[in-house]
Amino acid sequence: MWTSTNKKIWTFLSIIVILGFILGIFYLTFLTKANQELISSSISNFLQSIDNLKINFLLSHFLVIPALIITSFLGIGVFLVIIYLFYLGFLMGFVLSNFVIVAGFKGFLFGLIYLVITRLVFIFFFGIVAISLLKITYYLINLLIKKKRQNKEIIFILLKRVLLAFLIIMLNDLFLYFLGDNLVKIFKFLVI
């Protein structure tokens, strides 16, 4: 259900990701010249070995998302979800800026395509997970600490939504593992 509360939460979470993205883009300017060259070398090596690419987020998502679900029931998950979203934005900005430094405008195009292929579906469904976890934590705090009467069915509905989004993320990760590298290779002409 799309309510004004959902819009506010989406807006807040989007701002967190965008701030992380912007900071990730400008992070290279804070690094020493030696570190910048090391990162540029790593990106160049990545681009040269793109034919051997295997996109694998399965294990990290399989560990991180359930940990966030469990910690959301303990209350601390709210902060961890926000930190993780900031980290995702930071990482995407950092990757994109590195592609730009190594290959200029073509690197920007390739980096954008790479991020769309590898992160777009994940970010969308993780946003659903994040909103649901924030709401679960809110309802649990009201129920357990503030002793407010809450409809417990809402928590179960939100938990089902989290599990469905998690399942879709895992299916997307399997797709990326088996076919994502082929999609990325289609666009390697931009940087090689």
C-alpha positions in Angstrom: 0.0 0.0 0.0 1.4 3.4 -1.0 0.7 5.8 1.8 2.2 9.2 2.6 4.2 7.5 5.3 5.8 5.3 2.7 6.5 8.3 0.5 8.3 10.0 3.4 10.3 6.9 4.2 11.2 6.4 0.5 12.3 10.0 0.3 14.4 9.8 3.5 16.0 6.5 2.3 16.6 8.0 -1.2 18.3 11.0 0.4 20.6 8.7 2.4 21.6 6.7 -0.8 22.1 10.0 -2.8 24.3 11.5 0.0 26.3 8.3 0.0 26.6 8.4 -3.8 27.8 12.0 -3.8 30.3 11.3 -1.1 31.5 8.2 -2.9 32.1 10.3 -6.1 34.2 12.9 -4.3 36.0 10.4 -2.0 38.8 10.0 -4.5 39.8 13.7 -4.1 40.5 12.9 -0.4 42.9 10.1 -1.2 46.6 10.4 -1.6 48.0 10.3 -5.1 49.5 6.9 -4.4 46.1 5.5 -3.4 44.4 7.1 -6.4 46.9 5.4 -8.7 46.5 2.1 -6.9 42.7 2.3 -7.4 43.0 3.4 -11.0 45.4 0.4 -11.6 42.8 -2.0 -10.0 40.0 -0.6 -12.2 42.2 -0.9 -15.3 43.0 -4.5 -14.4 39.2 -5.1 -13.9 38.5 -3.7 -17.3 41.3 -5.8 -18.9 40.0 -9.0 -17.3 36.3 -8.3 -18.0 36.0 -11.5 -20.1 36.7 -13.5 -16.9 34.1 -11.5 -14.9 31.8 -13.3 -12.5 29.2 -11.1 -10.7 28.6 -12.7 -7.3 26.6 -11.0 -4.5 24.9 -14.1 -3.3 26.9 -14.7 -0.1 27.0 -11.1 1.0 23.3 -10.5 0.5 22.5 -13.9 2.0 24.4 -12.9 5.2 23.7 -9.1 5.4 19.9 -9.0 4.8 19.0 -11.7 7.4 21.3 -10.0 9.9 19.4 -6.7 9.3 16.1 -8.5 9.7 17.1 -10.0 13.0 18.6 -6.8 14.3 15.4 -4.9 13.3 13.5 -7.0 15.8 16.1 -5.9 18.4 15.7 -2.2 17.5 19.3 -1.6 16.4 18.5 -2.7 12.9 17.0 0.7 12.1 20.5 2.3 12.3 22.1 -0.6 10.5 19.7 -0.4 7.6 20.4 3.4 7.2 24.2 2.8 7.4 23.9 0.0 4.9 22.0 2.2 2.5 24.5 5.0 2.8 27.3 2.4 2.2 25.6 1.2 -1.0 25.2 4.7 -2.3 28.9 5.5 -1.4 30.1 2.3 -3.1 28.1 3.1 -6.3 29.4 6.7 -6.4 33.0 5.4 -5.8 32.8 2.8 -8.5 31.4 5.3 -11.0 34.0 7.9 -10.3 36.8 5.3 -10.7 35.5 4.3 -14.1 35.4 8.0 -15.1 39.0 8.5 -14.0 40.2 5.5 -15.9 38.2 5.8 -19.1 36.6 9.3 -19.1 33.2 9.7 -20.6 33.2 6.2 -22.0 34.0 5.0 -18.4 31.1 7.0 -17.1 28.7 5.3 -19.6 30.2 1.9 -18.8 30.0 2.5 -15.1 26.4 3.7 -15.3 25.5 0.6 -17.3 27.4 -1.6 -14.9 25.6 -0.1 -11.9 22.2 -0.5 -13.6 22.9 -4.1 -14.4 24.3 -5.1 -11.0 22.6 -2.8 -8.6 19.2 -1.4 -9.8 17.0 -4.4 -9.0 18.8 -4.9 -5.7 18.5 -1.3 -4.6 14.8 -1.2 -5.4 13.9 -4.4 -3.5 16.3 -3.6 -0.7 14.4 -0.3 -0.4 11.2 -2.4 0.1 13.1 -4.4 2.7 14.3 -1.3 4.4 10.9 0.4 4.6 9.3 -2.8 6.0 12.0 -3.3 8.6 11.7 0.3 9.7 8.0 -0.1 10.1 8.4 -3.4 11.9 10.8 -1.8 14.4 8.4 1.1 14.9 5.4 -1.2 15.6 7.5 -3.4 17.9 8.7 -0.3 19.9 5.1 0.9 20.2 3.9 -2.6 21.2 6.6 -3.6 23.7 8.0 -0.3 25.1 5.2 2.2 24.8 2.6 -0.5 25.5 0.4 0.9 22.7 -2.1 -1.5 21.2 -1.0 -2.5 17.7 -2.5 -4.7 15.1 0.0 -7.6 15.2 -1.2 -8.7 11.7 0.6 -5.6 10.3 3.9 -7.0 11.6 3.3 -10.3 9.9 2.3 -8.7 6.6 5.5 -6.5 6.7 7.6 -9.6 7.5 6.0 -11.4 4.5 6.9 -8.4 2.3 10.5 -8.5 3.6 10.8 -12.2 2.9 9.3 -11.8 -0.6 11.7 -9.0 -1.4 14.6 -11.0 0.0 13.6 -13.9 -2.2 13.5 -11.6 -5.3 17.0 -10.3 -4.3 18.3 -13.8 -4.1 16.8 -14.7 -7.5 18.3 -11.5 -9.0 21.7 -12.5 -7.5 21.4 -15.9 -9.1 20.5 -14.3 -12.4 23.6 -12.0 -12.1 25.8 -14.9 -11.2 24.9 -16.9 -14.3 24.0 -14.2 -16.8 25.1 -10.8 -15.5 28.6 -11.1 -16.8 27.3 -11.7 -20.3 25.3 -8.5 -20.0 28.3 -6.5 -18.8 30.5 -7.9 -21.6 28.1 -6.6 -24.2 29.2 -3.0 -23.2 32.9 -3.7 -22.9 33.6 -2.0 -26.2 33.1 1.3 -24.3 36.2 0.9 -22.3 38.5 -1.4 -24.2 
